[in-house]
Amino acid sequence: MKKFLKITVVIVLILIVGVAAVATYVKSALPDVGPAEVITIEKTPERIERGKYLANNVAVCMDCHSVRDWSQFAGPLVSESFGGGGERFGPEMGLPGTIYSRNITPHGISGWTDGELFRAITSGVSKDGSALFPLMPYRNYGKLDREDIYCIISYLRSLSPVKNDIAARSLDFPVNLIVNTIPQKSQFTPRPDTSDVKAYGKYLITAASCVECHSKSDKGTVIAGTEFGGGGEFLFPGGVVRSANLTPDATGIGSWSKEQFIRRFKLYADSTYQSLKVAPTDFNTPMPWVMYAKMTEQDLGAIYEFLRTLKPISHQVTKFEKRSGS
């Protein structure tokens, strides 16, 4: 019996040491995507203009990196917070901790090199070598054309500084360790010519990270086979909001024409449109309609053409389920 207990104690000690060694490795040696490149990006007017379009209307960087007014439908940006970060993402949204979007105006990034910004956007590693939480869709941005990332960085450098110092994030265990294993080296692809409409649409939808919201997920990871089929859940005070099915099934956009698809977005670009006031318990949506509405009709049409190539998924989405008592 004593021999058995001794063996058990030894095994437990080995396991403890092993777990500690793995935790130490994950915390200290990861993420490992290599050093930031030594690059200096020429901030031309053309790059700034292209970056403005991408950051505001396609990749919608400014959507997360500004404060949103959730008393209005679709949470339009609070203008004075533009790019200054501070939007809170917490446990009440189903997240494993509390995260605040970073200040990406010159006030927040003046101490960053172009290479450090490039690595953060495309590989998920911050200036200090720590891993970004994958709410930031860097895995998608790392599949874009290098030139488009250069354009976004050029635009960010041109923004008016917003003096807003952001609180540090606080992640629950073991996510505070797991997050270090997620960053990966980028795999850039050339931006397709606009004449290759479906390929160009796929590129745009990657930049917009549509799959991240319009799919079912488990602990932040898209469940294979549900891509673009809708049902991604977002917790709001009034209940659960679910994303739409974007596949060409009858339960998705199968009956939609290209004109209808484009018009759905352009509704929010109308000069007469005003965001509706909503109560905390009313239906709302995280979809940044007003930002996507300013995408060009050509680009929206290309996205539609790509979506038509997807495998249809029969999934009738209940878009809003009220909390009991709401």
Secondary structure, DSSP 4 states (H G I P E B T S, - for coil): -HHHHHHHHHHHHHHHHHHHHHHHHHHHT---S-PPP-------HHHHHHHHHIIIIIS-HHHHSS-B-TTBTT--B-GGGTT----EE-GGGT-SEEEE----SHHHHTTS-HHHHHHHHHH-B-TTSPBPPTTS-HHHHTTS-HHHHHHHHHHHHHSPP---PPPPPEE-TTHHHHGGG--------PPPPTTSHHHHHHHHHHHTTHHHHSS-EETTEEPTT-TTS---EEEETTEEEEPPP-SSSTTTTTT--HHHHHHHHHGGGSTT--PPB--TTS------HHHHTTS-HHHHHHHHHHHTTSPP-------EEEPTT-
